[in-house]
Amino acid sequence: MKIELASNYGFCFGVKRAIEIAQKHENSATMGPLIHNEDEINRLKKDFRVGLYSSLSDVKPNDTVIIRTHGIPKNDLKELRKTTKKVINATCPFVTTPQNIVKNMSKEGYSILVFGDKEHPEVKGVISYADDLDDVHIVLCVKDLDNIKFKNKKIACVAQTTKKKETYLEIVNSLILKNKEVRVFNTICDATFENQDAARDISKKADVMIVIGGKSSSNTKQLHSICLENCPDSYLIENEEELEEKWFINKEFCGITAGASTPDWVIQKVLSKIKSFT
């Protein structure tokens, strides 16, 4: 069986930057999971004593707190800085961009439309920068637009950084056809584009695909969805322990891709175990 890695996969700029920040600040803690990869979070805890806070009430005045790559809501950040002066912002710059867009467009009187998962921490952080939260609308598909009533005639659109570009295009095209002024900001990051395109290409050749990443990672789930479109035998795993030998029986080409929060050491362990099956 041939085994091949996608041309683009794994750590993106924002995740690399956040991990470097965490490693420089031993005995700190992150506000929420730094990235969506439990194996890497456990490594940071073991090797660098980087803890995890799930609530602002956990923070003490002398704590060093790192803001997760996905960002946190504006008011939470304000409260955190009141509690401790040792706040290090590891929010990905590509996430900061839609935050600023929402802030500025809302001030200019635009209704805000966000393409993303309303429960995702990135989206929760982005919408918090709007002046009028009642005029912020979150959608996942074109059909969701049917239930929306915008307060303003002007609409500004942003996307969660890890979403599929094709779906975003469908949404904004529908808006443009029905509204006089729609400002569209392409906030899907380049790494997401590249990883998705690479996953699409390799999954067209593969008869089994392995997608490595956190089960709660939006970009990893998008990669899995794309692979399933071309290769029905596509599996999403977090590490090598979830591999099953039966997946590879009578297979000729195994493609591998990984989410933006998946460290290379996890990918290499998966690769080695698949090789042991052949």
N, C-alpha and C positions, 0 to 999 in steps of 0.2 A: 504493500500500500504506500502510495506517495503521500508525504506529509508536507504541507506548505503553509507558511505564515502569510497573512495579508500584507500588501505593500505598505500599509499604514495601520498601526494598532497601538494600544496601550497608552501610557502616560501622556497627558497633554501638558502644555506650558503651565497652566494654572495649578495643576496637581503637583508637578515637580516643584514649583515655587513654594507651595504650601508645605510640602514635606521638608524642604530645605529650611524653611522658617521654623518648623516644629523641632527639627534636629538641633537647631542653634539655641533653642530655649528649653533645656532640660528642666525637669521638675515644674513644668507649666501644665496647663489644662486647656482643652479646646471647648468652645461653646457649641455644643452639638458635635456630631462626628465630623472630623476634619474633611474627610472624603468618604465616598460610599464604597469602602472596601474594608471589611472587618479584619482580614488577615494583616493588612498593612497597619491598621490602627493598633492591633495587638503587638506588632513589632515595635511601633513607636513607644508603646506603653512599657514593653519589656526592656528595650535597649536605651531609651531616652527618658523614661519615667514621665511620659506625656499622658496626663489623665484626661478625663472626659466629664464635662458638666452638662446636665440635661436641663438645668433650670438656673435662672439668675439668682435664686435664693441660695444656691450652693456656693456662690462666690464670696470670698472674704477679702477685706481691704488690701492685704499685701500679696494677693494671688497674681500670678502672671497668666493672663487669659488670651488665647489665640482665637480669632474669629474664623470660622470654617470657610472653606472655599466658596460655598454657596451664598455666603453672606447671612445676615440676620436682619429682622425688621428694624427700621430706623429708631423707634422708641426703645427697643431692647438695647441697641447700641448706646443710646443716650444714658439709659439707666446703668448699664455696665460701666461706663466711664465715670459715673458718679460713685460707684462702689469701689473701683480700683483704678489707679492711674497707670497700671501696667497692662494696657490693652494693645495687642499686636494684631493688626488687621491682615489676615491672609486671604481675604475675599479675592477671588480671581478677577483681574482687570476686565475680562470679558463679561463678567457679571455686574461689575460696577457700571459699565456702559448703559445697560437698560435701566438701571436704577436712576442714573442721571437724566436719561431721556424722559422717563416717566415724571420725574420731578419738574423738568423744564416745560414739557408739553402740557402738563396739568396746570401749571401757572399761567400758561398762554391760553387757557380756556378750551383745551381739547379733551374730549372723552377718550378714555384709555382702553384699548383692547390688548389683552395679553394671550398669546397662544402658548399654553403650558398646562401643567398639572397643578391644580389649585392647592393641593396638599404638599407640594414639593417645597423644601425650604428656600430654594432660589426664588420661586414665584412669590412666596410670602414676603420675602425681603424686598423684591422689586415693587410690588403693589403698595407697600407701606410708604413709598415716596410720593404718592399721589396726594393732591390737596383734598380731593373729594373721593373717598373710598366707595361711595355709593355709585359713582360713575366710572368705576373700574370693572371691566368685564373679562372673565377668563373663559377661554374656549379650547376645545380639543379637536374640533372638526367643523366643517362648514355648517352642518345641521344645527350646531349650537347657536348659530347666529339668529336663527328664527325666534328665539326666546328673549332677544335683547332689545331694549329700548334705550337709545343713547340720549343723554340730556342735551348734548351740543350737536351742532351741524358739522363740527370738525372732529375728526377721529385720528388718533395716533396709535399705531400698531407696533408692538415689540413681541419678540418670541423668546421663550426659554432657550438658553444657549445650546441645549442638547437635543432639540427637536428636529423632526424630519423637514427638510426644506420643501419637499413636494407638497406636503399638507399645508404648510404656511402659505405657499403660493396660491393654493385653492381658496384659502380663507380670505386673503387680501384681495384676490381677483373678484371674489363675490362682493366684498365690501365696496370696491371701486365702482362696480356696475350699479350700485344702489345708492351711493352717497356722493355728494358734490366735492367734498374735500377729505381725502384720506392720505395721511402721511405714513409711509411704511419705512421702518428701520430694520435692516437686516442684522439682527443681534445673535444669530446662530453662529457659533465660533468656527473658524477655519478648520480646526482639528476635527470637529464633528463632521464637517463636509468631507474631509479627506478620509476619515475612518469609515464613514458610511459608504462612500464610493468604492473604497478598497474592499469592504465586506461584500458589496453587491457584485463586484467583479469576480472575486474568488469563489463566491457561493454558486455562481453560474457554472463553474467547472467541477465543483466538488459533489460527491455523493454522500458525504457526511461532513457536517460543520460543527466545530466546537467554538462557542463564544464564552470567553472567560471574563467574569466580573461580578460585582455585587448584585444580588437579586433586587436590591432597592435602588440601584443605579439607573437613572433615566436613560443615559446614553448607551449603556450596555443593553438595556431592554430594546432600544431602537435598533441596535445592531442585530440582535436576535430576530426581531421582526423582519428586517430586511433579508436576512439569510433564509428565513422560512419561505419567503416569496419565491426563492430560486431552488432551495434545497430542503425538502420536507424533513429530512433527518438532520435537523439542526438542534443542538442542545446548549442550554445556558447553564454553566457551572461556575461555582465560586473558586474551587481549587481542585487539585488532582484527586482528592478523596471521593469526589462525586462522579468520577468517570466509571463507565460500565463497559467491560470488554465486549459484550454482545453488540454494542453499537457499531463495532468495526468489522464484524464478520462479513466476509464477501465484499468489502468496500475497496475501491481502487484509489480514491483520492480523498484525503482528509484535509480540509481547510481549517485554519485557526485564525481567530481574531480576538481582540480583547478591548474592554472598555477603557475609557480615559483615566480611570482610577485604579487600574490593575497594574501592580508592580511587575517588573520583569522577572523577579525571582519566582513569583507564582506561575507565570507563563512557562518558564523553563522546567518547573516541576511537572506541569501538565504535559509538556512536550516529551519529557523523558518517560513518563508513564505510558503515554500512547505508543511510543517506540517499543516499550516492553511487551506490548500486546501483539506486535507484528513479527 
